[in-house]
Amino acid sequence: MKKNIFVDKNAEKELRGFDEEVQLEFEAYFKILELEGKLDFPQAKKITKDLFEIRIKLKGEYRGFYAYLGKLDIVILHFFRKKTQKTPIKDLEVAKRRLRLYES
């Protein structure tokens, strides 16, 4: 089932800070999400009950957090460049905080 993809305005600014090649890779995954409604591992991974991450390994490692809002909508919440093995708590908190704004 086709999904509606929304990119948070702050996340959009974060994405535009990456190299064009990285941006295009994320946008390709958005298209798959839109058409298929999901991404499989290793392209994506469930992080919490509500949050998933898009995983890109291109000129470094990049992540984009997203969540499902109902049955038809997906919101892209936060992007960051991963520098360590573990997902930084501060980046996870940013995504959770932004998600709460969409859920209220």
VENQUINOR-V591048 format. One record per pair of residues at least 6 apart in sequence whose ideal C-beta (glycine too) atoms are under 8 Angstrom apart, sorted by the first residue. I is the first residue (numbers start at 1). J is the second residue. Records with the same first field share a line. If there is no record, write none. Layout:
I=J / J
This chain:
1=37 / 71 / 72
2=34 / 35 / 37
3=33 / 34 / 37 / 72 / 73 / 74
4=34 / 72 / 73 / 74
5=30 / 33 / 34 / 74 / 76
6=73 / 74 / 75 / 76
7=15 / 30 / 75 / 76
8=75 / 76 / 77 / 78 / 98 / 102
10=78 / 98
11=64 / 76 / 77 / 78 / 79 / 98
14=78 / 79 / 80
15=23 / 26 / 64 / 79
16=23
18=26 / 62 / 79 / 81
19=59
21=58 / 59
22=56 / 58 / 59 / 62
25=56 / 58 / 62
26=54 / 56 / 62 / 64 / 79
29=39 / 43 / 44 / 54 / 56 / 64
30=76
32=39 / 43
33=39 / 66 / 74
34=74
38=44
39=52 / 54
42=55
43=54 / 55
44=52 / 53 / 54 / 55
45=52 / 53 / 55
46=52
47=53 / 65 / 87 / 92
48=92 / 96
50=67 / 68 / 99
51=65 / 66 / 67 / 77 / 92 / 95 / 96 / 99
52=65 / 66 / 67
53=63 / 64 / 65 / 66 / 87
54=63 / 64 / 65 / 66
55=61 / 62 / 63
56=62 / 63 / 64
60=81 / 82
61=81 / 82 / 83
62=79 / 80 / 81 / 82
63=79 / 80 / 81 / 82 / 87 / 91
64=76 / 78 / 79
65=76 / 77 / 78 / 79 / 91 / 92 / 95
66=74 / 75 / 76 / 77
67=74 / 75 / 77 / 95 / 99 / 102
68=74
69=75 / 102 / 103
75=99 / 102
77=94 / 95 / 98 / 99
78=91 / 94 / 95 / 98
80=88 / 91
82=88
